[in-house]
């Protein structure tokens, strides 16, 4: 292997200093000692030699300075270049210049690698930001959809509370839930409707339903639907500090109180009066949107709904009937009376039910 010929900055400078400042004068001293020449001959002989050494030294110095200037220019050009910048050097370059060029090229390569990494990170962050923005917009749209679909069924104050507390996130519009279902039905409505003008019947129902809906909302319930003179409410779909059964029974007691007060008012105005039977049952249901693309309702479906509907049909005016499932979780809160069992069509098990006597234990 051919040994590499190295040239360093220090060796160059030694050569230049020797040529300019040492060699000529060493030669003069040698001549003065070894040769017997007069001063005139010495000057004539030595002057060209001194000039030669100075010229060679300055030439080498100029060549080296030119290389340094080119190195500075190449570094500037390489820094401004956008297409794989690098420095080129030849074998005749001094070691320091080759080392500077090599290190600079290595630095440029590392910077290029860092630039690629930075671009990759930037692209990943932009992709993540886009996904986050899309997810945020989706959540906003989903939240708005929950609001639009839930708003008609909930009292405005309860709805505002849900919005501010972000509780809508916990309300799943299509899910299995444990709830308490309440049905309230007007007794003798057919007779009243037959003896009254349609406008009077509508006015009576609106007056009655207005009070009942307020009571339901007050006890954290959701109005499910009106079925003629009957209404259906669901407790347990909204956050509440109480058990759903307690909320439902408390609502039923207040509904009976409000109904009696309304009937006293209507009686004093010589208007038709009526009583209300209420049936309550607790259990699992599927809560969600039911219907077609053109018409949908938010409601609950399940056997628990059917049991509550059956209880309201056997409840007399002014009565509140609750099932065994409801009774088990709230009998300590209310005075109740066992009424017996009933058989429901297409259902194997009989329904055991109780009558709520008051709200005091």
C-alpha positions as CSV (number, residue, x, y, z in Angstrom):
1,X,0.0,0.0,0.0
2,X,1.4,3.4,-1.0
3,X,2.2,5.6,2.0
4,X,0.2,8.8,1.9
5,X,2.3,11.9,1.7
6,X,1.1,14.3,4.4
7,X,1.5,18.0,4.5
8,X,0.5,19.9,7.6
9,X,0.1,23.6,8.2
10,X,3.0,23.5,10.7
11,X,5.4,22.0,8.2
12,X,4.4,24.5,5.6
13,X,5.0,27.4,8.0
14,X,8.4,25.8,9.0
15,X,9.4,25.7,5.4
16,X,8.3,29.3,4.8
17,X,10.1,30.7,7.9
18,X,13.3,28.7,7.0
19,X,13.2,30.1,3.4
20,X,12.5,33.7,4.5
21,X,14.2,34.2,7.8
22,X,16.8,31.5,8.4
23,X,18.4,29.9,5.3
24,X,19.7,33.1,3.6
25,X,21.5,34.3,6.7
26,X,22.9,30.9,7.5
27,X,24.3,30.9,4.0
28,X,25.9,34.4,4.6
29,X,27.5,33.2,7.8
30,X,28.9,30.1,6.2
31,X,30.4,32.1,3.3
32,X,32.0,34.6,5.7
33,X,33.6,31.8,7.7
34,X,34.6,29.4,5.0
35,X,35.3,31.7,2.0
36,X,37.7,34.7,2.1
37,X,35.6,37.2,0.2
38,X,35.3,40.9,0.5
39,X,32.1,42.6,1.4
40,X,31.3,43.7,-2.2
41,X,31.6,40.2,-3.5
42,X,29.6,38.8,-0.7
43,X,26.8,41.2,-1.3
44,X,26.8,40.5,-5.0
45,X,26.8,36.8,-4.4
46,X,24.4,36.6,-1.5
47,X,21.7,39.1,-2.7
48,X,20.3,36.9,-5.5
49,X,20.3,33.9,-3.2
50,X,18.3,35.9,-0.5
51,X,15.9,37.2,-3.1
52,X,15.4,33.6,-4.4
53,X,14.6,32.2,-0.9
54,X,12.2,35.1,-0.2
55,X,10.4,34.7,-3.5
56,X,10.0,30.9,-2.9
57,X,8.8,31.5,0.6
58,X,6.3,34.2,-0.4
59,X,5.1,32.0,-3.3
60,X,4.4,29.1,-0.9
61,X,2.7,31.5,1.6
62,X,0.6,33.0,-1.2
63,X,-0.4,29.5,-2.5
64,X,-1.4,28.5,1.1
65,X,-3.4,31.7,1.6
66,X,-5.2,31.1,-1.7
67,X,-6.2,27.7,-0.5
68,X,-7.6,29.1,2.7
69,X,-9.6,31.7,0.8
70,X,-11.0,29.0,-1.5
71,X,-11.9,26.9,1.5
72,X,-13.8,29.9,3.0
73,X,-15.6,30.4,-0.3
74,X,-16.4,26.7,-0.7
75,X,-17.8,26.6,2.8
76,X,-20.0,29.6,2.0
77,X,-21.2,28.1,-1.3
78,X,-21.8,24.7,0.3
79,X,-23.9,26.3,3.1
80,X,-26.1,28.1,0.6
81,X,-26.5,25.1,-1.7
82,X,-29.8,23.2,-1.4
83,X,-28.8,20.2,-3.4
84,X,-26.6,17.9,-1.3
85,X,-24.0,20.5,-0.3
86,X,-20.4,19.3,0.2
87,X,-16.8,20.4,0.0
88,X,-14.3,18.9,-2.4
89,X,-10.6,18.6,-1.7
90,X,-7.6,17.1,-3.5
91,X,-4.7,15.0,-2.3
92,X,-2.4,18.0,-2.4
93,X,-4.3,19.8,0.3
94,X,-2.7,20.2,3.7
95,X,-3.9,18.0,6.4
96,X,-5.7,20.7,8.3
97,X,-7.6,21.8,5.2
98,X,-8.6,18.2,4.4
99,X,-9.6,17.7,8.0
100,X,-11.8,20.9,8.0
101,X,-13.4,19.8,4.7
102,X,-14.0,16.3,5.9
103,X,-15.5,17.5,9.2
104,X,-17.6,20.1,7.4
105,X,-19.0,17.5,5.0
106,X,-19.7,15.2,8.0
107,X,-21.5,18.1,9.7
108,X,-23.5,18.8,6.5
109,X,-24.5,15.2,6.3
110,X,-25.7,15.2,9.9
111,X,-27.6,18.4,9.3
112,X,-29.2,16.9,6.2
113,X,-30.2,13.8,8.3
114,X,-31.6,16.1,11.0
115,X,-33.5,18.0,8.4
116,X,-35.1,14.8,7.1
117,X,-36.0,13.8,10.7
118,X,-37.4,17.2,11.3
119,X,-39.5,17.0,8.1
120,X,-40.7,13.5,9.2
121,X,-41.7,14.8,12.6
122,X,-43.4,17.8,11.1
123,X,-45.4,15.6,8.8
124,X,-46.4,13.3,11.7
125,X,-47.4,16.2,13.8
126,X,-49.5,17.7,11.0
127,X,-51.2,14.3,10.4
128,X,-51.8,14.0,14.2
129,X,-53.2,17.6,14.3
130,X,-55.5,16.8,11.4
131,X,-56.7,13.6,13.0
132,X,-57.2,15.4,16.3
133,X,-59.1,18.2,14.5
134,X,-61.3,15.7,12.7
135,X,-61.9,13.8,16.0
136,X,-62.8,17.1,17.8
137,X,-65.2,18.1,15.0
138,X,-66.8,14.6,15.2
139,X,-67.2,15.0,19.0
140,X,-68.7,18.4,18.6
141,X,-71.1,17.1,15.9
142,X,-72.0,14.1,18.1
143,X,-72.5,16.3,21.2
144,X,-74.7,18.7,19.1
145,X,-76.6,15.7,17.9
146,X,-77.2,14.5,21.5
147,X,-78.3,18.0,22.4
148,X,-80.8,18.2,19.5
149,X,-82.2,14.8,20.1
150,X,-82.5,15.1,23.9
151,X,-83.6,18.7,24.3
152,X,-87.3,18.2,23.6
153,X,-87.5,15.6,26.4
154,X,-85.7,17.3,29.2
155,X,-86.5,20.4,31.3
156,X,-84.6,23.4,30.1
157,X,-82.9,23.9,33.5
158,X,-81.8,20.3,33.6
159,X,-80.7,20.5,30.0
160,X,-78.5,23.5,30.7
161,X,-77.0,21.8,33.7
162,X,-76.2,18.8,31.6
163,X,-74.5,21.0,29.0
164,X,-72.3,22.8,31.5
165,X,-71.3,19.7,33.4
166,X,-70.6,17.7,30.2
167,X,-72.9,15.0,31.4
168,X,-74.2,14.5,27.9
169,X,-71.1,12.5,27.2
170,X,-72.4,9.8,29.6
171,X,-75.8,9.6,27.9
172,X,-75.8,6.9,25.3
173,X,-78.7,7.1,22.9
174,X,-78.7,3.5,22.0
175,X,-77.8,1.3,24.9
176,X,-79.0,-1.2,27.5
177,X,-80.0,0.7,30.7
178,X,-81.6,0.0,34.0
179,X,-84.5,2.5,34.4
180,X,-87.8,3.0,36.1
181,X,-90.8,3.5,33.8
182,X,-93.9,5.5,34.8
183,X,-97.3,5.5,33.1
184,X,-100.1,7.9,34.0
185,X,-103.6,7.5,32.6
186,X,-106.7,9.7,33.0
187,X,-109.7,7.7,34.3
188,X,-113.1,8.4,32.6
189,X,-111.5,10.3,29.7
190,X,-113.7,8.8,27.1
191,X,-116.9,10.0,29.0
192,X,-115.4,13.5,29.4
193,X,-114.4,13.7,25.7
194,X,-117.9,12.5,24.6
195,X,-119.6,15.2,26.7
196,X,-117.2,18.1,25.8
197,X,-116.2,20.1,22.8
198,X,-112.9,19.0,21.1
199,X,-111.4,22.4,21.9
200,X,-112.3,22.0,25.6
201,X,-110.7,18.5,25.6
202,X,-107.5,19.8,24.1
203,X,-107.4,22.7,26.5
204,X,-107.9,20.3,29.5
205,X,-105.2,17.9,28.3
206,X,-102.7,20.8,27.7
207,X,-103.4,22.2,31.2
208,X,-103.0,18.8,32.8
209,X,-99.9,17.7,30.8
210,X,-98.2,21.0,31.4
211,X,-98.3,20.3,35.2
212,X,-97.3,16.7,34.9
213,X,-94.3,17.3,32.6
214,X,-93.0,19.9,35.1
215,X,-93.2,17.4,37.9
216,X,-91.4,14.7,35.8
217,X,-88.6,17.1,34.9
218,X,-88.4,18.3,38.5
219,X,-87.6,14.7,39.6
220,X,-84.9,14.1,37.0
221,X,-87.2,12.2,34.6
222,X,-87.6,12.3,30.9
223,X,-90.9,12.6,29.1
224,X,-91.0,9.7,26.7
225,X,-94.3,10.3,24.9
226,X,-98.0,11.2,25.1
227,X,-100.4,8.4,24.1
228,X,-103.8,10.1,23.9
229,X,-104.7,10.9,27.5
230,X,-101.8,8.8,28.8
231,X,-98.2,9.8,29.3
232,X,-95.1,7.8,29.7
233,X,-92.0,9.0,31.6
234,X,-88.6,7.3,32.2
235,X,-86.3,7.8,35.2
236,X,-82.6,6.8,35.2
237,X,-81.4,8.2,31.9
238,X,-80.3,11.4,33.5
239,X,-77.8,11.8,36.4
240,X,-79.5,12.0,39.7
241,X,-78.5,11.9,43.4
242,X,-81.4,9.5,44.1
243,X,-82.3,6.0,43.1
244,X,-84.4,6.0,39.9
245,X,-87.2,4.2,41.8
246,X,-87.3,6.9,44.5
247,X,-87.4,9.7,41.8
248,X,-90.2,7.9,40.0
249,X,-92.4,7.3,43.1
250,X,-91.8,10.9,44.4
251,X,-92.8,12.2,41.0
252,X,-96.0,10.0,41.0
253,X,-96.9,11.3,44.5
254,X,-96.5,14.9,43.4
255,X,-98.4,14.2,40.2
256,X,-101.4,13.0,42.2
257,X,-101.2,16.0,44.5
258,X,-101.0,18.4,41.5
259,X,-103.9,16.6,39.8
260,X,-106.1,16.9,42.9
261,X,-105.3,20.7,43.1
262,X,-106.0,21.1,39.4
263,X,-109.4,19.3,39.8
264,X,-110.4,21.5,42.7
265,X,-109.6,24.5,40.4
266,X,-111.6,23.1,37.5
267,X,-114.5,22.2,39.8
268,X,-114.7,25.8,41.0
269,X,-114.9,26.8,37.4
270,X,-117.6,24.3,36.6
271,X,-115.4,22.3,34.3
272,X,-115.1,18.6,33.9
273,X,-112.9,16.8,36.4
274,X,-111.1,13.5,36.4
275,X,-108.6,11.3,38.4
276,X,-105.4,9.7,37.3
277,X,-104.0,6.1,37.8
278,X,-100.3,5.6,37.8
279,X,-98.2,2.4,37.2
280,X,-94.5,2.1,37.9
281,X,-92.0,-0.7,37.1
282,X,-88.2,-1.0,37.1
283,X,-85.8,-3.1,35.0
284,X,-83.5,-3.2,32.0
285,X,-84.5,-1.6,28.7
286,X,-82.9,-0.6,25.4
287,X,-82.9,3.2,25.2
288,X,-82.5,4.7,21.8
289,X,-83.9,6.2,18.6
290,X,-86.8,4.2,17.2
291,X,-88.5,4.9,13.9
292,X,-87.7,5.6,10.3
293,X,-85.5,8.2,8.5
294,X,-88.5,10.6,8.3
295,X,-89.8,10.2,11.8
296,X,-87.9,9.1,14.9
297,X,-88.6,9.0,18.6
298,X,-86.3,8.7,21.6
299,X,-87.9,5.9,23.7
300,X,-87.2,2.8,25.7
301,X,-88.1,-0.8,24.7
302,X,-88.4,-3.9,26.8
303,X,-90.5,-6.1,29.0
304,X,-90.1,-3.6,31.9
305,X,-92.1,-1.1,29.8
306,X,-94.9,-3.6,29.2
307,X,-95.2,-4.4,32.9
308,X,-95.5,-0.7,33.8
309,X,-98.2,-0.3,31.1
310,X,-100.1,-3.2,32.5
311,X,-100.0,-1.8,36.1
312,X,-101.4,1.6,35.0
313,X,-104.4,-0.2,33.4
314,X,-105.4,-1.8,36.7
315,X,-104.7,1.3,38.8
316,X,-107.8,3.1,40.0
317,X,-108.1,6.9,40.0
318,X,-105.8,8.4,42.5
319,X,-103.8,5.2,42.9
320,X,-100.0,4.6,42.5
321,X,-99.1,0.9,41.8
322,X,-95.5,-0.3,41.8
323,X,-94.0,-3.6,40.9
324,X,-92.0,-5.9,43.1
325,X,-88.8,-4.7,41.3
326,X,-89.5,-1.1,42.2
327,X,-90.7,-2.0,45.7
328,X,-87.4,-3.8,46.5
329,X,-85.3,-0.7,46.2
330,X,-87.6,2.0,47.6
331,X,-90.0,0.4,50.2
332,X,-88.0,1.9,53.0
333,X,-88.7,5.4,51.7
334,X,-92.5,5.1,51.4
335,X,-95.6,3.6,53.1
336,X,-96.9,0.8,50.8
337,X,-99.5,-1.9,50.8
338,X,-99.3,-5.3,49.1
339,X,-102.1,-5.7,46.6
340,X,-101.4,-9.2,45.1
341,X,-100.4,-10.6,41.7
342,X,-101.7,-10.4,38.2
343,X,-101.1,-12.5,35.1
344,X,-100.1,-10.7,32.0
345,X,-100.9,-12.2,28.6
346,X,-98.0,-13.9,26.8
347,X,-95.9,-13.6,30.0
348,X,-95.1,-16.7,32.2
349,X,-94.4,-15.0,35.5
350,X,-97.1,-13.2,37.4
351,X,-96.5,-9.6,38.4
352,X,-96.5,-8.9,42.1
353,X,-97.5,-5.3,42.8
354,X,-97.9,-2.8,45.7
355,X,-99.9,0.3,46.3
356,X,-98.1,3.5,47.5
357,X,-100.0,5.0,50.4
358,X,-97.9,8.1,51.1
359,X,-94.4,9.5,50.9
360,X,-93.7,9.1,54.6
361,X,-92.1,5.9,56.1
